[in-house]
Amino acid sequence: MRHLLRALGVEGRIKSPTYAVVEPYELPGLNIWHFDFYRFANPREWEEAGFRDIFASPGLKLTEWPEKAGPLLPTADLDITLHALSETARTATLSANSNVGVAMLRAATEQGSTQ
C-alpha cells in the first residue's frame, strides 16, 4: 500500500494501520483512508468501530484483509489482489465490481497505452 499511497501523492511517513486499524491521509481534493482489518476476530468489530460512516463519505478507502470485516463491508468498486512471486517481486490482479470500478480500469488502461 505504501507504493500506491506514494503514487497518489502522499508525502511524509506512511504508517501501517495494523494496530490503529485506520490511517487517514488528506490530499488536495482527495481524502484517503487506509484500513487493515487483520486483527478483527469478528465482523461486528467493523460496525462497532463506526466505520460505516467513513465508508459512506466521499473519498478513497484502501482495505487490507477485507474478509475480516465480512459482509458488513460495502462491496469494493475495485479489488486489487497482490501475489508474491518472490521476496522482491509481486503481481497484481485488478477486478472491477461496479460501474465505477470498470471506469477506473478503463481509465488506467487508456492512460497506460498513452505512456
C-alpha positions as CSV (number, residue, x, y, z in Angstrom):
1,M,0.0,0.0,0.0
2,R,2.9,2.4,0.6
3,H,3.8,2.4,-3.1
4,L,0.1,3.1,-4.0
5,L,-0.2,5.9,-1.4
6,R,3.1,7.4,-2.7
7,A,1.9,7.2,-6.3
8,L,-1.3,9.0,-5.2
9,G,0.8,11.8,-3.8
10,V,1.0,11.1,0.0
11,E,4.2,12.5,1.4
12,G,5.9,12.0,4.8
13,R,5.7,8.9,6.9
14,I,3.2,6.3,5.9
15,K,2.3,4.2,8.9
16,S,0.9,0.7,8.8
17,P,-2.7,0.7,10.2
18,T,-2.3,-2.8,11.6
19,Y,-2.7,-1.6,15.2
20,A,-4.6,1.6,14.7
21,V,-6.9,-0.2,12.2
22,V,-7.1,3.0,10.1
23,E,-4.7,5.7,9.0
24,P,-6.2,8.8,7.2
25,Y,-4.5,10.9,4.6
26,E,-5.6,14.2,3.2
27,L,-4.6,15.3,-0.3
28,P,-5.9,18.3,-2.2
29,G,-9.3,17.2,-3.4
30,L,-9.0,13.7,-2.1
31,N,-9.4,12.1,1.4
32,I,-7.9,8.6,1.7
33,W,-8.4,6.1,4.5
34,H,-6.1,3.1,4.7
35,F,-7.7,0.2,6.7
36,D,-6.2,-3.0,7.9
37,F,-8.7,-5.4,9.4
38,Y,-6.1,-8.2,10.1
39,R,-6.7,-8.1,13.9
40,F,-10.5,-8.3,13.7
41,A,-11.8,-11.5,15.2
42,N,-15.5,-10.8,14.4
43,P,-17.1,-8.7,11.6
44,R,-19.1,-6.8,14.2
45,E,-15.9,-5.0,15.2
46,W,-16.2,-3.1,11.9
47,E,-19.7,-1.9,12.8
48,E,-18.8,-1.1,16.4
49,A,-15.8,0.9,15.3
50,G,-18.1,3.3,13.4
51,F,-16.5,2.7,10.0
52,R,-19.9,2.7,8.3
53,D,-19.8,6.5,8.4
54,I,-16.3,6.7,6.9
55,F,-17.2,4.2,4.1
56,A,-20.4,6.3,3.3
57,S,-18.3,9.5,2.9
58,P,-16.6,10.6,-0.3
59,G,-13.0,9.6,-0.7
60,L,-10.8,6.6,-1.4
61,K,-10.9,3.7,1.0
62,L,-8.0,1.2,0.8
63,T,-8.6,-2.0,2.7
64,E,-6.3,-4.8,3.7
65,W,-7.9,-8.1,4.9
66,P,-11.4,-7.0,3.9
67,E,-12.7,-10.6,4.6
68,K,-12.2,-10.0,8.3
69,A,-15.0,-7.3,8.2
70,G,-17.2,-9.9,6.5
71,P,-20.5,-9.0,4.8
72,L,-20.8,-5.7,6.7
73,L,-18.1,-4.1,4.5
74,P,-19.6,-2.5,1.4
75,T,-18.7,-4.0,-2.0
76,A,-15.5,-2.6,-3.3
77,D,-15.6,-0.8,-6.6
78,L,-12.2,-2.3,-7.4
79,D,-10.4,-5.3,-5.9
80,I,-6.6,-5.4,-6.1
81,T,-5.1,-8.7,-5.2
82,L,-1.3,-9.0,-4.8
83,H,0.5,-12.2,-5.3
84,A,4.1,-12.7,-4.1
85,L,6.4,-14.0,-6.7
86,S,9.5,-13.7,-4.6
87,E,10.8,-11.5,-1.8
88,T,11.0,-8.5,-4.1
89,A,8.5,-9.2,-6.9
90,R,4.7,-9.1,-6.9
91,T,2.0,-9.3,-9.4
92,A,-1.4,-7.6,-9.1
93,T,-4.8,-8.7,-10.3
94,L,-7.4,-6.0,-10.7
95,S,-11.1,-6.8,-10.7
96,A,-14.0,-4.4,-11.2
97,N,-17.1,-4.9,-9.1
98,S,-19.1,-1.9,-10.1
99,N,-19.5,0.6,-13.0
100,V,-17.1,2.9,-11.1
101,G,-14.6,0.1,-11.0
102,V,-15.0,-0.6,-14.7
103,A,-14.4,3.1,-15.4
104,M,-11.3,3.2,-13.2
105,L,-9.9,0.1,-15.1
106,R,-10.7,1.7,-18.4
107,A,-9.1,5.0,-17.5
108,A,-6.0,3.2,-16.2
109,T,-5.8,1.1,-19.4
110,E,-6.1,4.2,-21.6
111,Q,-3.5,6.1,-19.6
112,G,-1.1,3.2,-19.8
113,S,-1.5,2.9,-23.5
114,T,-0.6,6.6,-24.0
115,Q,2.7,6.4,-22.0
